[in-house]
Amino acid sequence: MKNNPADFWNDRFNSEEFVYGTQPNVFFKEALDKLKAGTLLLPAEGEGRNAVYAATKGWTVTAFDISKTGKEKALLLSQQNNVSITYDVVGVLDYTSNEKFDAIGLCYTHFPIDIRKEANQHLLKFLKKGGLVIFEAFSKSQLKNNSGGPKNEAMLFSLEDIRQEFKGLEFKLLEEKTIELSEGKFHKGKADVIRFLGIKK
């Protein structure tokens, strides 16, 4: 990986192809479809697949990422689907908003380990009391698979990591499981993930 994460992601997204696909993450979609539309925050949203899906379902969507190229593709995808999203190019710890959101979606947001706990706690400040976090990311068991994710075990999650880093949530679901991923060319095949649904206390 390059020293500058923004350069890495700008390079990865720098193609006409949507490298993680244009369809929403399956777990995110299933959870969102059960909710009444409201306000949604999507950190590290990349090329916009989850943001655009939520917007088509009536959500007011705010997204951000460190990648300018990711933003450009997300806005293109939103135009193709005749919806609008708000999308900022900013690092997670620099993100700020006066708004408190009804839901936050975290799909494969593997922040650098030196800021991860602080970043996750920072994001929870923007969630309403009673608001929902929808989370899916690679577990530490993912290292043995070739279906995507960081190759640094420290950047992967354990169930205990989740409990420590998302204090202030009541977990309605928290599980580690093996799934079959089909999300563009970089998330493909058997994968070990952690998923949770957490309500802000």
N, C-alpha and C positions, 0 to 999 in steps of 0.2 A: 504494500500500500504506500502511496506517496505520503510525504510528510504532512502535506496540507490536505485535510479531508475534503475540503470544497473542490480542490483540483481533481481528486479521485472521482467524486460523484459527477462533476461536470463532464469528465471524460467518459464515464460509464453511460451517461444519458445522452451523449452527443451522437445520436444516430436517429434516422427517421423511425426506426423500430422502437416500440415501447418495450424496454428490456424486461420489465416485470408484468407485461401485459396491460390490457385496458379494462379488464374485469376486476371488480372488487375482491379483496380477500374473502374467502368463503365464511370464515368464522365472524369477521366483522359484519358482513352482509346479513348473516342469520341473526346476529344480535340486534343490529340496527333495525331490521324489518319488524321487530317486535315492539319497537318504541314509537311513541308519538313524536313527529318531527319537531325539532327545536333548534338550538344552537350547538354547533359541533366544532371542536378544535382538533386538528390533525397535525401533530408535530412530525418532522422528518418525512414529509408526504411525497417526496420524489416527483414522479411523473403524473400524479394526480388521480390514479384510478379509484381510490376510495372516496376522495373528495367529490369527484364528479358523480359517482353513483349516489352518494348521500344527497347531493344537490338535486338530482333527478327525482328524489323521493321527498322533496320539499324542505330539506334541512337548510339552514343558513350556515354556510361552511366557511371557516377560517382555517387556512393551512399555512405552514411555513417549512422551509428547508434551507440548508446552507448552499444549495446548488441553484445557480441562476438558470442553467440549462433545464433542470427539473421544473422550475417555475414556467419557463417558456412552453414546455411540452404539456404541462398541466393546463395552462390557459388555452392551448390549442385543442386539447381534449374537451375542455368545457365548451368551447365554441362549437365543436363538432356535435355536441349533445345539447346545444341550445340552453345551457344553464350558466350561471355566473357563480364564481367563488372568489373569495379574498385570499391572496397568496403573498406572503412576505418572504424575502430572502434574508435570513437572520439565523444566528447560532442559538441553540436552545437556552443557554443561560442569559442571553441578551434579549430574549423574547419577553415582551411585556404587553399587557392589555388591561383596560379598565373593565372589560367584560368578564362575567362569570358564566361559564358554558354549562349546558345541560349534559353534555357528554364529551369525552375525550377518547379518540381512537389511537392506539399505539400498535402499529403493525410493523414488526421487524425494526423497531427503533433501538438499535444496538449502539448506544452512545459510548464514547471512549470511557474506559473503566475509571479513569481518574476524576471524571465529572459525573458519572452515571447516577449515583445515589442523589447527589445534589440536584441534578437535572430532573430526575423523576419527582422529587419533592417540590421543586420549583413549579413544575407543570400542574401539580395538584392544587396550587394556589388559585388557578384559573377555573377550577371546577366548583359548581354550586354545591352546597350542602344537599345531599340526596342525589347528586349527579352520578353518572355511570362512567367508569373506565372500561373500555373494551380493549383487551390486550392479547396479542399473539406474537411470540418471538421464539428463537431457537434455544433449546435447552443444551446443557453441557454435553449431553449424549450425541448431539449433532456432529461433533468432531469426526466421528467415524463415517459419516455420510458425505456424499458429493453433490448434494441437492441445494447448496447455497449456504450463506452465512459466513460470519467471521471465522478465520482459522486460529483465532486466539481464544483459548478456553475461558480466560478471564472476562471476555466480552459476552459470553453466553450465560444463560440463567439457570439457577437451581430454584426449587420451590422456596427454599429458605431465603435466597436473594430477594425474591418477590415480597415475602413477608417483611423483610427488613427495609426494603427500598420504597414500599408503598404503605408505610404506616399511615393510619388515618382512614383506611378503607376497610369496609366489611366485605369479605369475599363471598359472593353468591355462588361462584364457581372458581375453582383453582385446581388445575390438573396438568399433568405431563402426559403426553401421548404421542404415538407414532402415526403420522398421516402421510398421504400421498399429495405432494405439491405439484401444481401445474399453473405457475404464474410467470409466464414469459421464459426466456432462456436461462435466467439466473436462479430461478426457484423451481426446480424440476426434479421429481422423484421422491423416494422415501425420505421423510424428515422427522426429526424428533423435536417437538415443540412444547412450550408451556403456554397455556391459555388461561386467562381469568376474566371474570366480570366482577368489578368491585364498586361498591356504593360508598360515596364519601359520607363519613359519619358527622 
